[in-house]
Amino acid sequence: MISHKDLVFYLLLAIIPAVFINQFLLKFVKPKKSFRQLMVYILLLLVISLAYTIVVTWILLRFVWPLKQ
């Protein structure tokens, strides 16, 4: 059975790389310079967020809480 403390721990652990990815994107794209760069930043953020969510979910379901077969 999955406890709430475990879930919170793994989600907090997953946030750490996401913060560094966001900091890198801010330095790389520089969304404060122009509206176009802001739109590029938002698009990249959406794509990376979707991919990151899929990867984290796959890791948690595959290795932490494997489904019984």
C-alpha positions in Angstrom: 0.0 0.0 0.0 1.3 3.5 -0.9 1.5 5.8 2.1 1.0 9.5 1.7 4.4 10.2 3.2 6.1 8.1 0.5 4.2 9.9 -2.3 5.0 13.3 -0.9 8.7 12.4 -0.5 9.0 11.1 -4.1 7.2 14.1 -5.5 9.4 16.5 -3.6 12.4 14.6 -4.8 11.2 14.9 -8.3 10.8 18.7 -8.0 14.6 19.2 -7.4 15.7 18.5 -11.0 12.7 20.4 -12.3 13.9 23.6 -10.6 17.3 23.3 -12.2 15.8 22.7 -15.6 13.7 25.8 -15.2 16.8 27.9 -14.1 18.6 26.6 -17.2 15.7 27.5 -19.4 15.6 31.0 -18.0 19.3 31.6 -18.7 19.1 30.0 -22.1 16.0 31.5 -23.5 15.9 34.8 -21.6 12.1 35.4 -21.8 12.4 39.0 -20.4 14.1 40.2 -23.6 11.1 40.0 -26.0 7.6 38.7 -26.4 8.9 36.1 -28.9 11.3 34.7 -26.5 8.6 34.6 -23.8 6.5 32.5 -26.2 9.4 30.2 -26.9 10.0 29.8 -23.1 6.3 29.0 -22.5 6.3 26.5 -25.3 9.5 24.8 -24.1 8.2 24.8 -20.6 5.0 23.0 -21.6 6.8 20.4 -23.7 9.4 19.7 -21.0 6.7 19.6 -18.3 4.8 17.0 -20.2 7.9 14.9 -20.9 9.1 15.2 -17.3 5.7 14.2 -15.9 5.6 11.1 -18.1 9.2 10.1 -17.1 8.6 10.6 -13.4 5.4 8.7 -13.5 7.0 5.9 -15.4 9.9 5.7 -12.9 7.6 5.7 -9.9 5.3 3.0 -11.4 8.1 0.9 -12.7 10.6 0.9 -9.8 9.0 2.3 -6.7 5.5 0.9 -6.9 5.5 -1.9 -9.5 2.1 -3.2 -10.5 1.4 -6.7 -9.5 0.8 -9.1 -12.4 
